[in-house]
Amino acid sequence: MPKVLDGAAIAAGIKQEVAEDVRALAARGIIPGLAAVLVGHVPASEIYVRSKVQACADLGLASDLITPPDSVTTEEMLSLIARLNARDDVDGILIQLPLPAQVDAKTLLDAVDPSKDVDGFHPVNAGRLLAGRPALVPCTPAGVIEILKRSDIPISGRHAVVVGRSDIVGKPVALLLLHQNATVTICHSKTRDLPAITRQADILVAAIGRPGFVTPDMVSAGATLVDVGINRITAREEFDRFFKGNARREAAFEKRGSVVVGDIDPRAFEISGAYTPVPGGVGLLTIAMLMSNTVRAAKMRRGL
Ligand code: NDP
């Protein structure tokens, strides 16, 4: 039987450690603070940001939710970021993506003080990660490593194959695995004979954004499968392809008209050695790692 890598339990463990850290800082008069910037009314973003603010409250961090209107300009956002960079009670700045089309997202992310860049998107943090120096690391990739380590999945010497090379998931995951002494192969849309490479993986990380893209024939028996993908499917045909005969999923699909599936076909999990489920896997680590990064930023900024 494959081992299920339980994101909920691992995230809870990390949050507990963060809460302990926050209590220790509070005893010294330091309350780590997160400023969350949510532009306009994107329903999914509103849900994410609300969860992040709630997590701050749960763990004893301060938070400030700033909600500029949809019509905000790049210049207005830059002056907001300058104010947040200067505020001593703000240790972490989070700019929820996506931003409206008229706002230059890259310019904004580059304007965040790297020491407050708790999403780890600033080029300075990307460079530090590349160089193996202390950095604020993007939350989802950091969560992938935490899942593997806390589940006692060996990384050193293993062949890790990462499918996807985005700046926010694929590349940082690959670097983190490399720093843990994995032999790393990065694949992308131009990779030739992808299944031949994914079948060599001891650890396969899928960060593609295509429902069930990694099929059982692309996986070797016993591999560890880490599924970063979050895809909502609504078509019955697609649902049947992955979940036909699964009563629990069927009930969810009937109730909501959609279910979430990762980038790995759930049938591939059956032949794996261990896997992260979707939902219930990597996705749950992202907020825990954001909290952890905010506390880390609070400490680093004070030289602790
Ligand atoms: P991007 O769209 O930025 O990147 C997707 C990557 O997949 C690209 O590098 C692309 O290659 C590659 N790819 C696309 N099609 C193929 C193909 N046919 N064969 C091989 N590679 C392919 O996505 P993200 O990295 O932002 O996100 C990936 C997934 O992770 C999504 O499902 C997203 O929802 C999820 N996600 C989950 C998070 C969480 O909290 N759990 C957080 C962030 C993302 P190329 O570069 O050549 O185009």
Residues whose N, C-alpha, C, O or C-beta is under 5 A from the ligand:
A	BS01	NDP	T140 G164 R165 S166 V169 G170 C187 H188 S189 K190 A207 I208 G209 R210 V228 G229 I230 N231 V282 G283 T286
